[in-house]
Amino acid sequence: MYITGLPDILLEPIIRDALREDLGRAGDVTAAAVIAPKARFQAEFRSRAAGVSAGIDCARLALSLMDPQIRFEIVKPDASPVVAGDVIARVEGNARAILAAERVALNLLSHLSGVATLTKTYVDAIDGLPAKIACTRKTLPLLRALQKHAVRCGGGFNHRYGLDDAILIKDNHIAICGGVTKALEKAKAAASHTMKIELEVDSLDQLRAALPYGPDVLLLDNFSLKELEEAVKLAKGKAVLEASGGVNLETVRAIAETGVDVISVGALTHSATVFDIGLDAA
């Protein structure tokens, strides 16, 4: 999978707000008190564990916003495998600027590398099977684009980015509409020729009712393994089949073996452990 970084114009508002939060009303009073204004500093972002890197552009931008003259050398681009001791990036520049940006840079780099590393663990767990691992919209507010990028760095795939890029009919939509068929009829009437329709079903009966209406994707919510196998027999080739609910590292391979096309995992973004990275003097 070819991974391209997110453009700075998308990242910059997030990084600026994060720096503004940390700098507060007076800036870095510690650095101002103990470090000479023109002091220089050379440092390295180093991995302290094995995993997958993600978020290096966030670190670069945090530093460059504090000092545009800072030199930032990327050694391990996003999606690179790393082990403990690996240098991810090298930085050299004004010491006060580097220390002011250090925590924002590390927070984002460590969090996003954690998302990428967890995603890679899930991808490896179903190695050899055709199913894809996908994230969900269960992301941290305002960090969705970054977290979804990190999922791709780990070898996963992205579900929809928001409420506007695909129709996803869930249980509450069905309840309000008065049933699966009514919800699908309305969605078909409203959708443009480029808009896909996904329907969440929680039973085989709902799946059977939906198939004649030709949804593009069927989300099989909390199906047992036996039910997933039956759903694949009924609908394979008629719609993309996405399994969701009850997915963890102990269950994901058995779910993939049923023949579903996609397995969505909210934990990739809402439960990833921070990846241990430090900024050490070179």
N, C-alpha and C positions, 0 to 999 in steps of 0.2 A: 504494500500500500504506500503510495507516494504522499508524503505529508508536507503541506505548505504552511508557513507560519501565518498568524493572524496579522492584518495590517496595523501599523502603528496608529492610524486614525481611529481605529476601533478600540485599541488598548489604552490610548492616552487618557481619555476621561476617567477610566477606572483607576489608573496609576496616579493621576493627579489628585483624585479624591482621597486615595489611600495615604499619599504623602501629606496632604493637608490635614488629615485626621491625626497623623503621628506628630507632625511638627507643631500642632496646636497654635497657640497665640504668640509664642516667643521663639520658635525654632528649637534647635538642639542646644539647650543651655549647657549640657555637659561638655560637648565638643568645643563650644565657644569658650568655656572656662579653662580647659586644659590643653587644647591643641592650637598651635600657632596658625594664623589665617592662611599662610602659604605652605604649610606642611604638606608633604606628598606621602602617598601610601600605595603600596603594591600588595594585592591580595588575590586569593584564589577561592572560587566556589568549589568545594570538595564534597563528593558523595561519601557518606559514612555507612552505606549499606548497598546491597545489590538491588537493582530495579531498572526503571525506565525513566529517562529525563523528559520533562515537559515544563514549559513556562519560562524558557531562557530569555525570550524577548521581553517578558515582564520585568525581569531583573535588569536587563540592559536599559530599558526605557526608564526605570526608576532611578538609575544612576545618572543617565544622561540628562534627565530633567533637572537634577540637582546641579549638574555641571556639564554643559555641552562639550567641554574639552576632554572629558574622561575617555580613556582608551579601554575598550571592552573587546576581548578576544573570546569568541565562542569555540570551545574545544569539543564539546559533546552537544551537537544540535538536538532539538526536540526529537523524540522517538529513538534516541540512542540507548542501547543497553549500557548500564554502568555497574561497577562493583565498588566496594568500599575502598576509598583512597583515590578514586579517579577524579581528575580535575575536570570540572564541567565548563568553567570559564575563568579567564584571568582579567583582572581589572587594575588599572593604574591611573592615579589622578589626585585631585585635591582631597586630603584626608577628611576634612570636615564634611564635604559633600558625600563621600563614600559612606561614612558612618551614619549620616542622616538618612540615607536611602537603604541602609543595610537590612533593617527589619522588614520593610515593605517588600524588598527584593526577595528575601529569604522566605517570608510568609507565602508569597505567591508561588515561587519556584518549588518549595517543599510540598505545598498542598497539591499543585498540579502534577508534580512527579509522583505523588502518592496515588492520584487518580489513574495516571497512566500505568503505574506498577500494578495496582489492583486489577485494572482491565486486562493487562497482559496475563495475570494469573488465571482469570476466567477464560481467556482465549486459549491458553495452553491446556486448560482442563478439558476442552472439547477438540483438541488437536486430532486431525484426521477425519473429522465429521464436517459435513457441508454447512451446518447451521452457523449463523452469525450472532455475535454478542453485540447488543445495542444498549445504549443508555436511555434515560427517560427525561422528563421535564422536572424530576425531583433534584433540582440544582439549587445552589445557594443564590439568593437574590442578587442580580446584577453581575453574577459571574458565569452565567450560562454559556456564553460563547467560549470562554476560557476553559471551562470544565469539559465541554463537548470536544474542543480541540484536544485536550489531554486524553480523552477516551480514544480518539483516533490515533494518537501517539502510541497508545498501548495495543493497537490492533483491533479495536472495537469499531462499531458503526454508530452513527447518530440517528436517533428518532427525530421527530419534528422539533424544530427550534422554539415554536410558540403556538399560540392558538390560531395563527393566521396562515400557516403553510400546508395544512392538510385538515380534512374533516375527520375527527375521531369521535364516534358516537359511543358514549359510555352508559353505564347503568342508569344514571340519573336522567340522561337525555331520553333513554328508552321509556323510563317510568313517566316522564312528563308528556312524551308524545303518545303514549298509550300502546306501545309495543314495538318490536323489532321492525316489522314490515312498514308501519307508518313512518318510523324514523328514517328508514332507508329510502322510502318514496320521497320524502321531503328533501333528504340530502341529495338524491339524484337530480331532483328538479332544480336545486340551488347551485350545484357544483358546476364550475367552468370545465372546459375540456382538458385543462391542465391540472385540475385539482383531484387528488386521490381521496378515496373514501375508505376509512377503516372502521370496523364495527367490533366492539367488545362483546363477547358472548360468555356466559357463565354456565352453559349447559349444551349438550349435544342437540337438544330440541331447538334451542335458539339458533344454533348453527344451521340446522336443516332448514329452518324457516328463512334464514338469510340468504342461502345459496342461490335461489332463483333470481335474486335482485342484483347479483354480480358485484358485491363489494370487492374492492381491490385487495384489502387486507382484513383478515379475521384475527382479532386478539383473543386468545384462549385464556381466560382469566381463572387462575387457580384450578385448572383441570388436573385430575390425577394422571399418572402415567398411562393407565389403561384408556382413559378418556382421550388423552392426546393421541394415542395410537389409532383410536377409532376416528378421531377428527381428521387425521392425516389420510385415512382410507376414504373418508367421505369427500374431502375437499382438496386434496393434493392436486395441483394443476389448475384448479378453479380460482384460487386466491392464495396470496402469500399468507402463511400461517405463522403467527407470533405467539409464543408462550410467555406468560407473565404470571408472577405470584409464586411464592414459595421457592424462589430460586436462590441457591447459595452454592458454595464450592463443593458441598457434598452431594447436591442433587443435580447440578447443571449438566453433567455428562449423560446421565440417564434421560434427562429431558431432551437433550440433543439427539440421542439414539432413537427417539420416537419418530424422527423424520421431519420435525418442524423446521421452518426456514430461518426463523429469528427467535432469539431468546432475549427479552428485555430485562435489565437488571438495574433497579433503582439504586442499589448499594454502591454502584460504581462511582456515583457523584455524592451521595448523601452520607456514606459511611467509610470513605477511604481514609486510611491512616496517613498522617503526615509523614512524608519521606524525609529521612534525616540528612540534611545538607548543612554545611557550615561555611562561613567566610573566614578564612585563615590568612594571616600575614604570610606573604611569599618570602 
